[in-house]
Amino acid sequence: MTHAPLSLAPLVRLDALPLSPQTHGSQFAAATAAIAAPLGATHLGARLVEVPPGMAAWPFHAHHANDEIFVILSGTGTLRFGTGRHPVGPGSVAVCPAGGAETAHQLIAGASEPLRYLAISSMREPDVMEYPDSGKITVFAGAAPGGDKARRRVSASFRTRDAVDYWEGEEA
C-alpha cells in the first residue's frame, strides 16, 4: 500500500515543518518532523530532528535491516558508534549501516545548544533493533521503524535474557 503525498510539490522547506515533541525521562527528548513520507516516499525515510542540549533523541541502538545517515545542520554533539565516540557539528555526515552492536549508534546534543539534523534511512521491514546498553531487542513488521505505527502487525520489545528456546511451548 502506498501513501498519497500530502503535497503535490516535491519540495519542502525545513523551517516550515511543524515539529512534534517527544520526551522520555531525563535523558531523551527531541522534536521531529517527517519529511519523506508526507511527500510520497515509501522506501526512503527522512525526518528533521532537533535535540535539546545534553539530551539524546533515542537510546543507543542498531538496526539489523536499515541503514541510516545523519546530516548535522546546526549545533554540536557526540555520535556514539559501536565502541567509539565522535564529535559532530554543522556539515558532519554520519553513516550508520545496518549491523549489530558494532554499528549501534546514538546522537547526543552538546551542553550549550540544540543539535539539529536530518535523519535519513532505508525503510525496510521487518527490522530487528538491538539495544546494547539495556540488553533489549525490538521487532517491527508491517511498517519500518519511523513508519506508520498503525500499519504494524508486530511490534515487540524484550530483554534478550528473557529469550526462550525455539521449541518451548510447542507440542511434540
C-alpha positions in Angstrom: 0.0 0.0 0.0 1.3 3.4 -0.9 0.6 6.7 0.8 -0.7 9.6 -1.2 1.5 12.7 -0.9 0.1 15.4 1.3 1.6 17.9 -1.1 2.0 17.8 -4.9 5.2 19.7 -4.7 8.4 17.6 -4.4 10.0 20.3 -2.1 9.7 21.2 1.5 11.3 24.0 3.5 12.8 22.7 6.7 11.9 25.9 8.6 8.2 25.4 7.6 7.9 21.9 9.1 5.9 21.7 12.3 7.9 19.9 14.9 6.3 17.3 17.3 8.0 17.0 20.7 8.6 13.7 22.4 10.3 13.1 25.8 11.2 10.1 28.0 12.7 10.5 31.4 15.6 12.8 32.0 17.8 11.6 29.1 15.6 11.6 26.0 13.9 14.5 24.2 13.5 15.6 20.6 11.2 17.4 18.3 10.7 15.8 15.0 9.0 16.3 11.6 8.5 13.7 8.9 9.9 14.8 5.5 9.9 11.9 3.1 6.5 10.1 3.8 4.3 13.2 3.5 5.8 13.8 0.1 5.1 10.2 -1.0 8.3 8.3 -0.4 7.7 4.7 0.7 11.2 3.2 0.6 13.2 6.1 2.0 12.6 7.7 5.4 13.7 11.2 6.3 12.9 13.4 9.3 14.1 16.6 10.8 15.2 16.1 14.4 16.0 18.8 17.0 17.5 17.6 20.3 17.8 19.9 23.3 21.2 20.5 24.9 22.6 17.5 26.8 19.9 15.1 25.5 19.6 12.2 23.1 16.5 11.6 20.9 16.7 7.8 21.2 18.6 5.1 23.1 21.8 3.6 21.7 20.7 1.1 19.1 21.5 -0.8 15.9 19.2 -1.8 13.1 19.7 -5.2 11.6 17.8 -4.3 8.3 18.0 -0.5 7.9 20.9 1.9 7.1 20.8 5.4 8.5 22.6 8.7 7.6 22.6 11.7 9.8 23.4 15.2 8.3 24.2 17.7 11.0 22.6 21.1 10.3 23.4 23.0 13.4 24.7 22.6 17.0 27.4 20.3 18.2 27.3 16.9 19.9 28.7 13.4 20.0 28.0 10.4 17.9 28.3 7.1 19.8 29.1 4.5 17.2 30.0 1.0 18.2 32.6 1.3 21.0 33.7 4.8 19.8 32.6 8.4 20.3 33.0 11.0 17.6 32.4 14.8 17.8 29.8 16.2 15.3 28.9 19.7 14.1 27.4 21.5 11.2 28.4 19.8 7.9 29.1 16.5 9.6 27.6 13.4 7.9 27.4 10.2 9.9 26.7 6.9 8.1 25.4 4.1 10.3 24.9 0.9 8.3 22.7 -2.0 9.3 24.5 -4.4 11.6 24.8 -5.4 15.2 26.4 -3.9 18.3 29.4 -2.8 16.2 27.1 -0.3 14.3 25.0 0.7 17.2 24.6 4.5 17.2 23.2 7.5 19.1 23.5 11.2 18.7 23.8 13.3 21.9 23.5 17.1 21.8 26.3 19.1 23.3 25.6 21.0 26.6 25.2 24.5 25.2 22.8 24.4 22.2 20.3 22.2 20.4 21.5 19.6 17.9 19.5 19.8 14.7 19.9 17.2 12.0 18.3 15.3 9.2 17.9 11.5 9.8 17.6 9.6 6.6 17.0 5.8 6.4 16.1 2.9 4.2 12.6 1.8 5.2 13.0 -2.0 5.2 10.7 -4.1 7.2 10.7 -6.2 9.1 13.5 -4.8 11.2 15.2 -6.1 14.4 16.7 -3.4 16.6 19.3 -4.2 19.2 20.0 -2.0 22.3 23.4 -2.8 23.7 23.1 -0.5 26.8 19.9 -2.2 28.0 20.2 -5.7 26.5 16.9 -5.4 24.6 15.7 -6.4 21.2 12.8 -4.8 19.3 11.0 -6.3 16.3 8.8 -4.4 13.9 6.8 -5.9 11.0 4.3 -4.2 8.8 6.0 -0.8 9.0 9.6 0.0 9.3 11.0 2.0 12.3 9.9 5.5 11.9 7.0 4.4 9.7 3.2 4.3 10.2 2.7 2.6 13.6 -1.0 1.8 12.7 0.3 -0.5 9.9 2.4 -2.6 12.3 1.4 -6.2 12.6 4.2 -6.9 15.0 5.8 -4.5 17.5 7.5 -6.1 20.4 10.4 -5.3 22.7 12.0 -7.7 25.2 15.2 -8.3 27.1 17.5 -10.8 25.5 17.9 -12.5 28.8 14.1 -13.4 28.6 14.6 -15.3 25.3 13.2 -18.9 25.3 14.2 -21.9 23.3 12.7 -22.1 19.8 10.7 -25.2 20.7 9.4 -24.0 24.1 5.7 -24.3 24.4 5.3 -26.3 21.2 3.6 -29.8 21.4 5.7 -32.7 20.3 
